[in-house]
Each structure stands twice: as C-alpha cells, then as structure tokens.
Amino acid sequence: MRNAIWFLAVLGAFSLDSPLVLCGYLEDNFPASVIEDAHLSTIQLLEKYKHPAETHQVTTDDKYVLTLHRIPRPGGRPVLLVHGLEDTSSTWIVMGPHSGLGYFLYANGYDVWMGNVRGNRYSKGHAKLNSNTDKAYWSFSWHEIGMYDLPAMIDGVLAKTGHQKLSYIGHSQGTTSFFVMASSRPEYNAKIHVMSALAPVAFMKHIRAPLMGMARMGINVFGENVELFPHSFLYLKQCFASAGLQKTCMRFYWQIVGKNREELNMTMFPVVIGHIPGGCNSKQPLHYLQLQSSDRFCQFDYDPKENQRLYGQSSPPDYRLERITAPVALYYGSSDNLAAVEDVQRLAKILPNVVENHLYRKWNHMDMHWGISSRRSVQPRILQVLQYWEASGGHTDVTTGSSVEEEVPQLTTERSTDDNPVEEQEEPGSAAGNEEQLEKTPEDNGEEKGEAVAVTNPTSEL
C-alpha cells in the first residue's frame, strides 16, 4: 500500500502556509544529474540512460485507458511490473541502471513491461469520462484495479508479444490487486508463470504506521471518489528548500514506510520525492483502512443497505485467496510499517501455492526495489525464482509456507542520512550514490556468524 499518503497530507498542509522558495539548497547539495532525474518522466529516464523505450495503451472492460511503459526486448520473455499506491512505472527504474529492478531484468534478457494503474499521472484516460471534470471517473478502489486493470494489461502484453504466459512482479498495492484478480477471476492464474510479491499487502491487522489517525482524518476531510495528491513538483521544492525541511520530510517518510537508515540512498532521495506522489483516488487508501479495522481481506464496505444491494449480504464478501493457483513468491521486511511480518505470514498460510517465503531483517516497505543492497540480494533471488518457474512450466508441486529469514550485511556508505549529501555522483544508483562500495568478505556474508541464508524449496538448489 505504499508510501506517502499521510506524509504528503502533512507536507501539503504545510506548503499552503509557507512560501515556495528554494533558496538554492537542492542545487547546492545534490548532483545536477540527480535533480534532472527528479524531473524526468519514465520514458525520459529510459532515454537518458540509453535504453530502448516504448509507450503502449490498453483499454479496460470498464473503459479506462491505461499506459504501459516498456523496455522492449523482442523475443525475450515478458515480465509485467505493477507499482504500489501513489506510485507509477518509474518506481522500477528511478534508482538508476545500477540499482533499478527494471534495468536488471532487461539486462538479464527480459522484455520488461511497467504498468500504470488508473488514476496515476500516466493513466488518466477514459473512453467517455474526463478525469479533470467528471467525478464519476474517480469511482474506484484497488478492487477495480484487480478486476479490470491487471487483466487488460496482461492480455495486452500477451497479445503484443505472442506469448501465452508472463511473469508478474508487484509491489504493495500491485500485490493486493493481483490477489483480487487471481481470486476473483481465477482464469488469469493460467496466464502467470510466477507472481513475485514485494511487500505484499492483504491483511493489515498489525500495521504500524504512526500516522494512521491522520490518514483517517484526511479521508474524512477529502471524502470518497476524489483525486488524492496528483503528481506535483511542489513536494520536491518544499522538501529540499532547506536542511531542516529535508530532515522533516525524511522523518515523515520513515514513519510511513518504516525506518531503515542503512538501505536509504540519500543522494537519490530527491528523485524519489520528484516522482511521488503519482496520484490516486481517495477510495483506495480508504479501502485499506477498512481492512485494518475489520481484520479481513474483503471487498469495499459500504453501508449495510448498499452492501445488500451489491453483494447480496449486509457485509462485504472476502476474497477467496484459496482460489489463487499461480505460484506466489513472497518477499518482505521486518521493519515494514505497512506490510507487517505477522500479516504476511498469515497470508502465506492461506495461499495454496507459496513457492518462496523470504523475510529480510530490518528492511522497510520500499527497500525491496529502492534499497542500497537490493541489487546484490533480493534482485538476483527474484531472477532465480522467475527463471525456475518459467522453465518448469509450473508443474512442480513442492510448496512451502515456512519463512526464511535473511539479514543482508551492510556495506560502508559515504555518509549517514543525517549528514549533507555527497557532492559528486557518477551516475544514479552507482557506487558514488551509496551503492556497493566494498568487496564482501566471508564475515560480511555471515558465514562465520551463522546468519540465515536464503534457502527455500523448490528453488533452493539453483
């Protein structure tokens, strides 16, 4: 369910009372290339780093027009990446060629498709409705994303590539919507080699985000079916107007996603803030808040009369997770405020085909694809699992619900996140941007400490 709905609410309120003044702090403290990346679109980022780039559109059954961004590799196996709440396709490449999961998959032979769900900055089209003037456009939650957006994306990618199946990688809301689709439209399970769930969100009883109360209050103020925090560079300008505001924004960010100082590439933080918020509908976080209150994974809860009309019962029905037959690999962190370990492990016990259950100690909600160590730890593991299930054709019957824990050894970084940013950076995601800087030793790998190693059937022998 990602990021800064609540952090942005506070920042947005602050910005209404404060002058929009940069004072040169951003330019004086961050590399020009990083500032440029904060302002570029997904396609512009791909072009800047000399990767092929394409834009495709699909139309859902309920007439929403969605944009997919592609790093094309004709003949490669297609993989579809779907972002979280208030995010966009840029999330998979925003950390640069040396860190981004999209770039990593492309380099390993994949035809990479990055989706944008309805309501974000790249997917505001509709066959009949205008997102700027028609309130009816904003009448969805992540339920409709799962029921309509994901099927349209999957069918569009398969039609374009000529493949019968693809691999799916989702982050946060990108996992929630997949669980909706695979349980409610189970025929789509047959079109998936394997689903990789990064920071998966279904049950939310143990959510730890301190700003939950503010979130509820904000939804009450905004109401349902309205655009919530469309993309704007206002947040970038305000967060980096001074050192104090930068630290304030960082603290709000950590309160939402969970604090993990070691994995945050502070040099790239302006790029993050330049690309989020990506836009969503207020009904999406409201639906999540309902899950937290009800301790269920169920459809949207209207009043009992409306529930009776829509569902034939006074309360919303649960999503039948036991109907999900596609292999599911789970990757999550112990410091995640939004996808708590207890809730993910509860999900793992219900899903019938969990093929990877991997807990990363100390990682937060965003570390799976933005963390400094993700390129050398979780990304190779994701690749192994994808390759295994694509090669096996899904015929292996071995599954596991037990989790494997791994503590990723931290590498020495150039500075702490409380210090001023580094003055030089060769390239976003490179060593100068807090990427890997030291060769690993046996001790670093935990071989002499007895730390847990990532070993989970059926792919543990890879």
C-alpha positions as CSV (number, residue, x, y, z in Angstrom):
1,M,0.0,0.0,0.0
2,R,2.8,2.3,-0.3
3,N,4.1,5.4,0.6
4,A,3.4,8.9,1.5
5,I,-0.4,9.4,1.6
6,W,-0.1,10.6,5.2
7,F,3.3,12.2,4.9
8,L,2.1,14.1,1.8
9,A,-1.0,15.3,3.7
10,V,1.1,16.9,6.3
11,L,3.5,18.3,3.8
12,G,0.7,19.6,1.6
13,A,-0.9,21.4,4.6
14,F,2.5,22.9,5.4
15,S,3.0,24.1,1.9
16,L,-0.2,26.1,2.0
17,D,1.1,28.3,4.7
18,S,4.7,28.6,3.5
19,P,6.3,30.5,0.7
20,L,7.5,28.4,-2.3
21,V,11.2,29.3,-2.0
22,L,14.1,27.1,-3.0
23,C,17.0,29.2,-1.7
24,G,19.3,27.0,-3.7
25,Y,19.6,24.2,-1.2
26,L,18.7,21.5,-3.7
27,E,21.2,22.7,-6.3
28,D,23.9,23.3,-3.7
29,N,23.8,19.9,-2.1
30,F,22.8,17.4,-4.8
31,P,24.3,16.4,-8.1
32,A,22.8,18.0,-11.2
33,S,22.1,14.6,-12.7
34,V,20.0,13.6,-9.7
35,I,18.0,16.8,-9.9
36,E,17.4,16.2,-13.6
37,D,16.2,12.7,-12.9
38,A,13.7,14.0,-10.3
39,H,12.0,16.0,-13.1
40,L,12.1,13.4,-15.9
41,S,9.3,11.1,-16.9
42,T,9.6,7.3,-17.1
43,I,10.3,7.4,-20.9
44,Q,12.7,10.3,-20.5
45,L,14.7,8.3,-17.8
46,L,15.0,5.3,-20.1
47,E,16.2,7.5,-23.0
48,K,18.7,9.4,-20.8
49,Y,20.3,6.1,-19.7
50,K,20.3,4.9,-23.3
51,H,17.7,2.1,-23.0
52,P,15.0,1.4,-25.6
53,A,11.7,2.8,-24.6
54,E,8.1,2.4,-25.8
55,T,4.7,3.6,-24.7
56,H,1.6,1.3,-25.1
57,Q,-2.0,1.8,-24.1
58,V,-4.7,-0.7,-23.3
59,T,-8.4,-0.1,-22.5
60,T,-10.1,-1.9,-19.7
61,D,-13.6,-3.5,-19.9
62,D,-15.0,-0.5,-18.0
63,K,-13.3,1.9,-20.5
64,Y,-10.3,3.2,-18.6
65,V,-7.3,3.9,-20.8
66,L,-4.1,2.7,-19.2
67,T,-0.5,3.4,-20.2
68,L,2.3,0.8,-20.0
69,H,5.9,1.7,-20.4
70,R,8.1,-0.9,-22.0
71,I,11.9,-1.6,-22.2
72,P,11.5,-3.8,-25.3
73,R,13.5,-6.9,-25.9
74,P,11.8,-8.7,-28.8
75,G,12.0,-12.4,-28.3
76,G,12.6,-12.1,-24.6
77,R,10.2,-13.5,-22.0
78,P,7.7,-10.8,-20.9
79,V,7.5,-9.7,-17.3
80,L,4.9,-7.3,-16.0
81,L,5.8,-5.0,-13.1
82,V,3.0,-3.2,-11.3
83,H,3.6,-0.4,-8.7
84,G,2.1,0.5,-5.4
85,L,-0.3,3.2,-4.1
86,E,0.6,6.8,-5.2
87,D,3.4,5.3,-7.4
88,T,4.0,4.9,-11.1
89,S,6.0,2.9,-13.6
90,S,9.1,5.0,-12.8
91,T,9.5,3.2,-9.4
92,W,11.2,0.3,-11.2
93,I,13.9,2.4,-12.8
94,V,14.1,5.6,-10.6
95,M,17.2,4.4,-8.8
96,G,19.2,4.2,-12.0
97,P,20.7,1.5,-14.2
98,H,22.9,0.1,-11.4
99,S,20.1,-0.4,-9.0
100,G,16.6,-0.4,-10.7
101,L,14.9,-3.8,-10.9
102,G,13.5,-2.9,-14.4
103,Y,17.0,-2.4,-15.7
104,F,18.2,-5.6,-14.0
105,L,15.6,-7.7,-15.6
106,Y,16.2,-6.2,-19.0
107,A,19.9,-6.9,-18.7
108,N,19.1,-10.5,-18.0
109,G,17.1,-11.0,-21.2
110,Y,13.6,-9.9,-20.2
111,D,11.0,-7.9,-22.2
112,V,10.1,-5.5,-19.4
113,W,6.6,-4.0,-19.2
114,M,5.9,-1.5,-16.4
115,G,2.2,-0.8,-15.8
116,N,0.4,2.3,-14.6
117,V,-3.0,1.8,-12.9
118,R,-6.0,4.0,-13.4
119,G,-5.7,7.5,-11.8
120,N,-2.0,7.9,-11.7
121,R,-0.2,10.6,-13.7
122,Y,0.3,8.3,-16.8
123,S,-3.2,6.6,-16.8
124,K,-5.9,9.3,-16.6
125,G,-7.6,8.4,-19.8
126,H,-11.2,7.1,-20.3
127,A,-13.3,6.4,-23.3
128,K,-16.1,8.7,-22.1
129,L,-15.1,10.4,-18.8
130,N,-12.8,13.3,-18.2
131,S,-10.6,12.8,-15.1
132,N,-10.5,16.6,-14.6
133,T,-14.2,17.3,-14.7
134,D,-16.2,14.1,-14.2
135,K,-16.4,12.9,-10.6
136,A,-17.7,9.5,-12.0
137,Y,-14.1,8.9,-13.2
138,W,-13.0,8.6,-9.6
139,S,-15.3,5.8,-8.5
140,F,-12.9,3.0,-8.0
141,S,-10.6,1.4,-5.4
142,W,-7.9,-1.2,-5.9
143,H,-10.7,-3.7,-6.3
144,E,-11.4,-2.3,-9.8
145,I,-7.6,-2.3,-10.5
146,G,-7.6,-6.0,-9.8
147,M,-10.8,-6.8,-11.7
148,Y,-10.1,-4.7,-14.8
149,D,-6.7,-3.0,-15.0
150,L,-4.5,-6.1,-14.4
151,P,-6.4,-8.3,-16.8
152,A,-6.3,-5.6,-19.5
153,M,-2.5,-5.2,-19.0
154,I,-1.8,-9.0,-19.0
155,D,-3.9,-9.5,-22.1
156,G,-2.4,-6.6,-23.9
157,V,1.2,-7.7,-23.2
158,L,0.5,-11.3,-24.3
159,A,-1.2,-10.1,-27.4
160,K,1.7,-7.9,-28.3
161,T,4.4,-10.4,-27.6
162,G,2.7,-13.6,-28.8
163,H,3.4,-15.4,-25.5
164,Q,0.8,-17.4,-23.7
165,K,2.1,-16.6,-20.2
166,L,4.1,-13.9,-18.4
167,S,5.8,-13.4,-15.1
168,Y,4.3,-10.8,-12.7
169,I,6.1,-8.6,-10.1
170,G,4.0,-6.4,-7.9
171,H,4.8,-4.1,-5.1
172,S,2.4,-3.3,-2.3
173,Q,-0.9,-2.3,-4.0
174,G,0.4,-4.2,-7.0
175,T,0.2,-7.3,-4.9
176,T,-3.2,-6.5,-3.4
177,S,-4.7,-6.0,-6.8
178,F,-3.1,-9.3,-8.1
179,F,-4.7,-11.2,-5.2
180,V,-8.1,-9.6,-6.1
181,M,-7.7,-10.6,-9.8
182,A,-6.3,-14.1,-9.2
183,S,-9.0,-14.9,-6.6
184,S,-12.0,-13.3,-8.4
185,R,-11.0,-14.0,-12.0
186,P,-9.2,-17.3,-11.5
187,E,-8.8,-18.0,-15.2
188,Y,-5.9,-15.5,-15.1
189,N,-3.8,-17.8,-13.0
190,A,-3.1,-19.9,-16.1
191,K,-1.5,-16.8,-17.7
192,I,1.1,-16.4,-14.9
193,H,4.4,-18.3,-14.7
194,V,5.0,-16.9,-11.2
195,M,3.9,-13.9,-9.2
196,S,6.6,-12.2,-7.1
197,A,5.1,-10.2,-4.3
198,L,7.3,-7.4,-2.9
199,A,6.0,-6.1,0.5
200,P,2.7,-7.9,-0.1
201,V,-0.5,-6.4,1.4
202,A,-3.7,-8.3,2.1
203,F,-4.3,-8.5,5.8
204,M,-3.5,-5.4,7.8
205,K,-4.2,-6.0,11.5
206,H,-0.6,-5.3,12.5
207,I,0.0,-2.2,10.5
208,R,2.4,0.1,12.5
209,A,2.3,3.4,10.6
210,P,2.1,6.0,13.4
211,L,0.1,8.4,11.2
212,M,-2.9,6.1,10.8
213,G,-5.1,8.5,12.8
214,M,-4.1,11.4,10.5
215,A,-4.9,9.2,7.5
216,R,-8.4,8.5,8.7
217,M,-8.9,12.2,9.4
218,G,-7.6,13.1,6.0
219,I,-10.0,10.7,4.3
220,N,-12.9,12.2,6.2
221,V,-11.9,15.7,5.0
222,F,-11.4,14.7,1.4
223,G,-14.3,12.3,1.1
224,E,-14.6,9.4,-1.3
225,N,-14.2,9.3,-5.1
226,V,-11.9,12.3,-5.4
227,E,-8.4,12.6,-6.8
228,L,-5.9,12.4,-4.0
229,F,-2.4,14.0,-4.3
230,P,-1.9,14.2,-8.1
231,H,1.7,14.4,-9.2
232,S,3.3,17.7,-8.5
233,F,6.9,19.0,-8.1
234,L,5.6,21.1,-5.1
235,Y,6.8,18.4,-2.7
236,L,10.2,18.3,-4.2
237,K,10.6,22.0,-3.9
238,Q,9.4,22.1,-0.3
239,C,11.3,19.1,1.0
240,F,14.6,20.4,-0.3
241,A,14.1,24.1,0.5
242,S,16.4,23.7,3.5
243,A,18.3,21.1,5.5
244,G,15.6,21.2,8.2
245,L,12.8,20.6,5.8
246,Q,14.7,17.7,4.2
247,K,15.1,16.0,7.6
248,T,11.4,16.6,8.3
249,C,10.3,15.0,5.1
250,M,12.7,12.1,5.7
251,R,11.2,11.5,9.1
252,F,7.6,11.5,7.7
253,Y,8.7,9.1,5.0
254,W,10.2,6.7,7.6
255,Q,7.0,6.9,9.7
256,I,5.0,5.7,6.8
257,V,7.3,3.0,5.2
258,G,9.4,2.1,8.3
259,K,12.8,3.2,9.3
260,N,15.9,1.6,7.8
261,R,18.7,4.1,7.7
262,E,21.2,1.7,6.2
263,E,19.2,1.0,3.0
264,L,18.2,4.6,2.1
265,N,20.3,6.1,-0.7
266,M,20.1,9.7,0.5
267,T,21.7,11.0,-2.6
268,M,18.8,9.7,-4.6
269,F,16.1,11.0,-2.2
270,P,15.2,14.0,-4.4
271,V,14.5,11.6,-7.3
272,V,12.1,9.7,-5.0
273,I,10.2,12.9,-4.0
274,G,10.2,14.1,-7.6
275,H,8.3,11.0,-8.7
276,I,5.9,10.6,-5.8
277,P,3.0,11.2,-5.3
278,G,1.9,9.7,-8.6
279,G,-1.8,10.3,-8.0
280,C,-4.6,8.0,-6.9
281,N,-8.3,8.0,-5.8
282,S,-9.1,8.6,-2.1
283,K,-11.2,5.4,-2.1
284,Q,-8.0,3.3,-2.5
285,P,-6.5,4.2,0.9
286,L,-9.9,4.2,2.4
287,H,-10.4,0.6,1.3
288,Y,-7.1,-0.3,3.0
289,L,-8.2,1.4,6.2
290,Q,-11.3,-0.8,6.2
291,L,-9.1,-3.9,6.0
292,Q,-7.2,-2.7,9.1
293,S,-10.4,-2.1,11.0
294,S,-12.1,-5.3,10.0
295,D,-9.1,-7.6,10.1
296,R,-10.3,-9.1,6.9
297,F,-9.2,-9.2,3.2
298,C,-12.6,-8.3,1.6
299,Q,-14.3,-6.1,-0.9
300,F,-15.2,-2.4,-0.2
301,D,-17.6,-1.9,2.8
302,Y,-20.4,0.4,2.0
303,D,-23.4,0.8,4.4
304,P,-25.3,-2.4,5.1
305,K,-28.1,-1.4,2.7
306,E,-25.7,-0.8,-0.2
307,N,-23.8,-3.9,0.7
308,Q,-27.0,-5.9,0.4
309,R,-27.8,-4.4,-3.0
310,L,-24.3,-5.0,-4.4
311,Y,-23.2,-8.2,-2.7
312,G,-26.5,-9.8,-1.6
313,Q,-25.4,-9.6,2.1
314,S,-25.0,-6.9,4.7
315,S,-21.2,-7.1,4.9
316,P,-18.7,-7.3,2.0
317,P,-17.5,-10.8,0.9
318,D,-14.0,-11.9,1.5
319,Y,-11.6,-12.5,-1.4
320,R,-11.2,-16.3,-1.8
321,L,-7.4,-16.5,-1.6
322,E,-7.5,-20.3,-1.8
323,R,-8.6,-19.9,-5.4
324,I,-5.1,-18.5,-6.4
325,T,-3.3,-21.3,-8.1
326,A,-0.4,-19.3,-9.7
327,P,2.9,-19.8,-7.9
328,V,3.5,-16.9,-5.5
329,A,6.9,-15.8,-4.1
330,L,6.7,-13.5,-1.0
331,Y,9.5,-11.0,-0.2
332,Y,9.0,-8.7,2.8
333,G,10.9,-6.9,5.6
334,S,10.8,-6.9,9.3
335,S,10.8,-3.0,9.6
336,D,7.9,-2.6,7.2
337,N,5.2,-0.4,8.8
338,L,2.6,-1.3,6.1
339,A,3.2,-5.0,5.4
340,A,3.8,-6.4,8.9
341,V,5.5,-9.7,9.2
342,E,2.6,-11.3,11.1
343,D,0.1,-10.3,8.4
344,V,2.3,-11.6,5.5
345,Q,2.8,-14.9,7.3
346,R,-0.9,-15.2,7.8
347,L,-1.3,-14.6,4.1
348,A,1.3,-17.3,3.4
349,K,-0.6,-19.9,5.4
350,I,-3.8,-19.3,3.3
351,L,-2.3,-19.1,-0.2
352,P,-2.2,-22.6,-1.7
353,N,1.0,-22.3,-3.8
354,V,3.6,-20.3,-1.9
355,V,7.0,-21.1,-3.6
356,E,9.1,-18.5,-1.8
357,N,8.6,-17.0,1.7
358,H,11.5,-14.7,2.3
359,L,11.9,-12.2,5.2
360,Y,14.6,-9.6,5.1
361,R,15.5,-8.4,8.6
362,K,15.4,-4.6,9.0
363,W,14.1,-3.8,5.5
364,N,11.2,-1.4,5.2
365,H,8.3,-1.1,2.7
366,M,10.5,0.3,-0.1
367,D,13.8,-1.5,0.4
368,M,12.8,-4.4,-2.0
369,H,13.4,-2.2,-5.0
370,W,14.9,1.1,-3.7
371,G,17.3,-0.3,-1.1
372,I,21.1,0.1,-1.5
373,S,21.5,-3.7,-1.1
374,S,18.6,-4.8,-3.3
375,R,20.7,-5.3,-6.4
376,R,23.1,-7.8,-4.8
377,S,20.5,-9.5,-2.6
378,V,16.8,-9.7,-3.5
379,Q,17.0,-8.9,-7.2
380,P,19.2,-12.0,-8.1
381,R,16.8,-14.1,-5.9
382,I,13.8,-12.8,-7.8
383,L,15.6,-13.6,-11.1
384,Q,16.3,-17.2,-10.0
385,V,12.7,-17.8,-9.0
386,L,11.4,-16.3,-12.3
387,Q,13.8,-18.5,-14.3
388,Y,12.9,-21.6,-12.4
389,W,9.2,-21.3,-12.8
390,E,9.4,-20.2,-16.4
391,A,11.5,-23.3,-17.2
392,S,9.4,-25.7,-15.2
393,G,6.1,-24.6,-16.7
394,G,4.5,-24.6,-13.3
395,H,4.5,-28.4,-13.0
396,T,6.5,-28.6,-9.7
397,D,4.2,-29.5,-6.8
398,V,6.6,-28.6,-3.9
399,T,5.5,-25.5,-2.0
400,T,6.3,-24.1,1.4
401,G,4.6,-21.8,3.9
402,S,7.5,-21.5,6.3
403,S,9.6,-18.4,6.1
404,V,13.3,-18.0,5.6
405,E,15.0,-15.0,7.3
406,E,18.0,-13.2,5.9
407,E,20.0,-10.3,7.3
408,V,21.7,-8.5,4.4
409,P,25.2,-7.4,5.5
410,Q,25.5,-3.7,5.3
411,L,28.3,-2.1,3.3
412,T,30.2,1.0,4.3
413,T,28.4,4.1,2.9
414,E,29.8,7.5,2.3
415,R,27.8,9.2,5.0
416,S,24.9,8.9,7.2
417,T,21.5,10.1,6.1
418,D,21.7,12.9,8.7
419,D,24.7,14.4,7.0
420,N,24.8,16.6,4.0
421,P,24.5,14.8,0.6
422,V,27.7,13.8,-1.2
423,E,28.9,16.4,-3.7
424,E,29.7,14.0,-6.5
425,Q,27.9,11.1,-8.1
426,E,29.0,9.4,-11.2
427,E,25.6,8.0,-12.1
428,P,22.3,7.4,-10.2
429,G,22.5,4.0,-8.5
430,S,26.3,3.9,-8.8
431,A,28.9,3.4,-6.1
432,A,29.1,7.2,-5.6
433,G,25.4,7.1,-4.7
434,N,25.8,4.7,-1.8
435,E,25.7,1.6,-4.0
436,E,28.1,-1.3,-3.2
437,Q,31.5,0.1,-2.3
438,L,33.4,-2.8,-0.7
439,E,34.1,-6.3,-1.7
440,K,32.2,-8.8,0.5
441,T,34.2,-10.9,2.9
442,P,33.2,-14.3,4.4
443,E,32.4,-12.4,7.6
444,D,30.3,-9.9,5.7
445,N,28.3,-12.7,4.2
446,G,27.5,-14.1,7.7
447,E,29.4,-17.3,7.0
448,E,31.2,-17.0,10.4
449,K,28.2,-15.6,12.2
450,G,25.6,-18.3,11.5
451,E,23.2,-15.9,9.9
452,A,20.3,-17.3,8.0
453,V,20.8,-18.0,4.3
454,A,18.1,-17.6,1.7
455,V,17.1,-21.3,1.1
456,T,13.6,-22.2,0.3
457,N,12.2,-25.0,-1.8
458,P,11.6,-25.6,-4.7
459,T,14.2,-23.1,-6.0
460,S,16.8,-23.6,-3.2
461,E,19.1,-25.8,-5.3
462,L,19.5,-23.2,-8.0
